[in-house]
Amino acid sequence: MIAELLFATFFGLLLLGIHRKVIARIQRRPGPPVWQEILHMLKFSFKTTWVPATASTTLFVGVVLVAIGIWTAALFVVLSGGSLLVIFAIYMLHKIVEHGFGLSSGSPYGKFGGVRSVISAASEIPLMVSVAAIAIFTKSLMISDIVAYQQSYGPLLFTVPLAAVAMYVVLLSKMPFGPFSIVESKELVSGYKTEHFGVWRAGLEICNGLKTYVLLLTFILVFAGGLPLWTILLLMLLITMSLSFVCALSPMLSPYDSVTIQTLIAGLMVLYVAILGVVS
Amino acid sequence: MNEIGGAPLFFLEFGDIVIYFTPFTITLFLLALVFTVFVLVSRPERQIDIAFGGDAYYAKEISLSELRFRRFMSIACGLACMGAMVTGDVFDFTLFVSLVGICNVGIVAAVKSRHVQNAAYQYGLVALAGTVPLFAAAAMVAATTGTLSMLELAKDTIQVPLAARALLVLGVMGEGMAPFYAAKAEMFRAPGAPYVIMCSLSSLLIFLRVAEVILLL
């Protein structure tokens, strides 16, 4: 499990580095090297670490451990073929982590990042809708059962394409520099993570790497089925690059527009699942 | 579909009321427990605010009496959350959820700011109204199926009316502060993390649990 955890962290960070590189090349900038996010994580691990005088110390430190803990648990659940509902829960609880990061320091920048994180909770509804659409066909939410179902009936990508689109939007809402990245908007400095420096930021980088890997792996297992490892990694790369194109070519929305669009998508997806439920 | 949250790991029976732990409920329970421990052991943050008319800023302080009250309500909220996460009884679930609503109002209403108290008052009215569909759902389930046990209701032989499920979701929407009341930024901008975090944590946790309960019934 330790080996898988390390691989997931480093590969997830590499994907985030590639994400930055692709965005830069589309915008005709040289961009950072693809391993920049890995270097960030290593650099922060050895930088001076402190806790702001105004912070709630236990929460300030504890929330970093919770962030790493929940995504480690998510990786374990995906690899062991556990319930998709647990992944959904962890994805939603990541909001609390962001909220905790933002509120724990006392900084207004972090606080606004945290508040924006909570108000963009509409982005979770498409994930719930995807889960419901999958449950209608597979009659199970265990990832192992979903993979087994696809071996018999073909990839769910072709059975419930709109559910795949919904989950793609969920992935997009978690990618940095995207249209829905209002929690890290530049007017908030670095948003909810503004005050977390040194080893705390390194922990956050580890969490980001793990989160990226787990969400992409879940997307592939749920919509394409069980594939050889190299195919899964290649698909992860392709999905990341497609997300980078969307992020590079679309402006960051204002908080109001971001929530409105996510709510509209969520409404459409609820309608889609209602129709699926009636038809099936 | 009975094992939607993973295979049950442990049952704790109190007569006909059964508390059960699945990977899903245990994840939620542990999260509620961890944040309740944070509330117990940590000092609150001191929110930085600007002084209008200049470039000065200051740190807001929380008085000891306010701290004690908000900490008490946050711990009560955490305990109610933990109960709602693992209970296997529909009526107990509705009770715990309504307790979460009451505690959320308490956590925010203790802040001595007119804007925050207005927001808490408005949320309180919604939470109060939310208890009607919540308990109506439990009553409807009991009247139509003769049981409130989720394990019994999960069996294919028992059909729970769609209206009861809809009322349950409606009730939780009323009680939960986030995401529907998150637009009331005064709630979350109120100083004093980790107490305020319990509002959003408890709301998300009860939403997650009701999703499981609805899929189970």
Interface residues (C-beta under 8 A of the other chain):
Chain A: T54 A55 S56 T57 T58 L59 G62 V66 I70 A73 V77 G82 S83 L85 V86 F88 A89 I90 M92 L93 K95 I96 H99 G100 L103 S104 S105 G106 S107 P108 K111 G114 V115 V118 I119 A121 A122 E124 M128 A132 A135 K139 S140 L141 M142
Chain B: M1 E3 I4 G5 G6 T22 P23 F24 T27 L28 L31 V34 F35 F38 V41 S42 R43 P44 E45 R46 Q47 I48 D49 I50 A59 A178 P179 A182 A183 A185 F188 R189 P191 A193 P194 V196 I197 S200 L201 L204 F207 L208 A211 E212 L215
